[in-house]
Amino acid sequence: MSMIKTFLFSAFISLVLSACSLEPVQPWDRDLLAQQRMQLVADPLEIYLDEHTYFSKEGSSGGQSVGGGGCGCN
């Protein structure tokens, strides 16, 4: 019984501590978070080229049980 109480207590403490991160972003902070340097990848051209490469590879790989690649031939 003591182990269950310990588990429930630690789960409760974890829940209480994680609820601190649910605070919404204030309107005056949104302009800072929306700046280009705050993006995961700051260069839009790099994002475009990475996505183009990804979709080109995915299109040419074909399905698992479907014949042909991404070229349209069966």
Backbone as numpy.savetxt, mean C-alpha at the origin, in Angstrom:
# Nx Ny Nz CAx CAy CAz Cx Cy Cz
-6.13 -19.66 33.88 -6.95 -18.47 33.88 -6.09 -17.21 33.88
-4.95 -17.30 34.55 -4.06 -16.15 34.63 -3.49 -15.80 33.26
-3.26 -16.82 32.44 -2.71 -16.58 31.10 -3.74 -15.84 30.22
-5.00 -16.19 30.36 -6.05 -15.53 29.60 -6.18 -14.07 30.02
-6.10 -13.83 31.33 -6.17 -12.45 31.83 -4.99 -11.62 31.32
-3.81 -12.23 31.30 -2.62 -11.53 30.82 -2.78 -11.21 29.33
-3.29 -12.16 28.57 -3.49 -11.93 27.15 -4.52 -10.83 26.90
-5.63 -10.88 27.62 -6.66 -9.86 27.46 -6.16 -8.48 27.87
-5.37 -8.43 28.93 -4.82 -7.15 29.37 -3.85 -6.59 28.33
-2.98 -7.44 27.78 -2.04 -6.97 26.76 -2.77 -6.57 25.48
-3.83 -7.28 25.12 -4.61 -6.91 23.95 -5.30 -5.56 24.17
-5.81 -5.35 25.38 -6.47 -4.08 25.70 -5.47 -2.92 25.65
-4.30 -3.12 26.22 -3.27 -2.07 26.20 -2.83 -1.78 24.76
-2.68 -2.81 23.96 -2.31 -2.62 22.55 -3.39 -1.83 21.81
-4.63 -2.15 22.07 -5.74 -1.43 21.43 -5.77 0.03 21.86
-5.56 0.29 23.12 -5.58 1.66 23.62 -4.42 2.46 23.02
-3.24 1.87 22.97 -2.08 2.57 22.43 -2.18 2.77 20.91
-2.80 1.84 20.21 -2.93 2.00 18.76 -4.02 3.00 18.40
-4.95 3.25 19.30 -6.01 4.23 19.03 -5.47 5.65 18.98
-4.28 5.86 19.50 -3.68 7.20 19.47 -3.35 7.62 18.05
-3.16 6.68 17.15 -2.77 7.01 15.78 -3.98 7.29 14.88
-5.17 7.27 15.42 -6.37 7.50 14.62 -6.77 8.96 14.55
-5.90 9.83 14.98 -6.20 11.26 14.96 -6.19 11.75 13.51
-7.22 12.47 13.08 -7.26 12.93 11.68 -6.22 14.02 11.42
-5.85 14.15 10.16 -4.89 15.17 9.76 -5.60 16.52 9.73
-5.00 17.50 10.34 -5.59 18.83 10.38 -5.47 19.51 9.02
-6.41 20.38 8.66 -6.36 21.03 7.35 -5.08 21.81 7.10
-4.50 22.41 8.13 -3.28 23.19 7.92 -2.05 22.30 7.77
-2.17 21.01 8.07 -1.07 20.08 7.87 -1.15 19.38 6.51
-2.29 19.42 5.87 -2.45 18.70 4.61 -1.59 19.28 3.49
-1.35 20.59 3.51 -0.52 21.16 2.46 0.92 20.67 2.56
1.38 20.42 3.79 2.74 19.88 3.95 2.82 18.43 3.48
1.78 17.65 3.75 1.79 16.25 3.36 1.58 16.06 1.87
1.01 17.05 1.21 0.74 16.94 -0.22 1.90 17.44 -1.08
2.96 17.93 -0.47 4.09 18.42 -1.25 4.76 17.28 -1.99
5.42 17.63 -3.08 6.06 16.64 -3.95 7.14 15.85 -3.21
7.87 16.49 -2.32 8.95 15.78 -1.62 8.43 14.79 -0.59
7.14 14.85 -0.25 6.56 13.92 0.71 5.99 12.67 0.05
6.02 12.60 -1.26 5.50 11.43 -1.97 6.48 10.27 -1.83
6.00 9.04 -2.01 6.88 7.88 -1.93 7.94 7.93 -3.03
7.50 8.26 -4.25 8.42 8.45 -5.36 8.17 9.86 -5.86
9.18 10.72 -5.70 8.97 12.14 -5.97 8.95 12.47 -7.45
9.46 11.58 -8.30 9.56 11.88 -9.72 8.39 11.25 -10.47
7.48 12.04 -11.06 6.34 11.46 -11.77 6.75 10.66 -13.00
7.86 11.03 -13.66 8.33 10.27 -14.82 8.77 8.88 -14.41
9.40 8.77 -13.25 9.82 7.46 -12.75 8.61 6.56 -12.48
7.56 7.13 -11.91 6.34 6.37 -11.66 5.74 5.89 -12.98
5.68 6.77 -13.97 5.11 6.41 -15.26 5.90 5.28 -15.91
7.22 5.38 -15.91 8.04 4.35 -16.54 7.95 3.02 -15.80
7.91 3.05 -14.47 7.76 1.82 -13.70 6.41 1.15 -13.99
5.33 1.93 -14.03 4.02 1.36 -14.32 3.96 0.82 -15.75
4.57 1.53 -16.68 4.57 1.08 -18.08 5.31 -0.26 -18.19
6.44 -0.37 -17.52 7.20 -1.61 -17.55 6.41 -2.74 -16.90
5.78 -2.47 -15.78 5.00 -3.49 -15.09 3.87 -4.01 -15.96
3.08 -3.10 -16.54 1.94 -3.53 -17.34 2.37 -4.17 -18.64
3.51 -3.77 -19.18 4.01 -4.43 -20.38 4.40 -5.87 -20.08
5.04 -6.09 -18.95 5.41 -7.44 -18.56 4.18 -8.28 -18.24
3.22 -7.70 -17.55 2.01 -8.44 -17.19 1.21 -8.80 -18.44
1.16 -7.90 -19.41 0.40 -8.16 -20.63 1.02 -9.25 -21.47
2.32 -9.40 -21.42 2.98 -10.39 -22.25 3.12 -11.75 -21.57
2.75 -11.83 -20.29 2.95 -13.10 -19.59 1.82 -14.08 -19.85
0.63 -13.59 -20.18 -0.48 -14.50 -20.46 -1.10 -15.04 -19.20
-2.17 -15.80 -19.35 -2.84 -16.40 -18.20 -2.21 -17.71 -17.82
-2.73 -18.32 -16.79 -2.15 -19.58 -16.33 -2.55 -20.74 -17.23
-3.80 -20.76 -17.64 -4.24 -21.90 -18.44 -4.68 -21.48 -19.84
-4.46 -20.26 -20.19 -4.87 -19.76 -21.51 -3.66 -19.79 -22.42
-3.84 -20.24 -23.64 -2.73 -20.30 -24.58 -2.35 -18.92 -25.08
-1.12 -18.79 -25.47 -0.65 -17.53 -26.03 -0.17 -16.56 -24.97
0.51 -15.55 -25.45 1.02 -14.53 -24.55 0.07 -13.35 -24.52
0.59 -12.16 -24.41 -0.22 -10.95 -24.39 -0.36 -10.35 -25.76
0.07 -11.07 -26.80 0.06 -10.51 -28.15 -1.30 -10.63 -28.83
-2.20 -11.44 -28.30 -3.53 -11.59 -28.89 -3.66 -12.85 -29.73
-2.58 -13.57 -29.95 -2.68 -14.82 -30.72 -3.02 -15.97 -29.78
-3.76 -16.92 -30.26 -4.17 -18.05 -29.41 -3.45 -19.29 -29.84
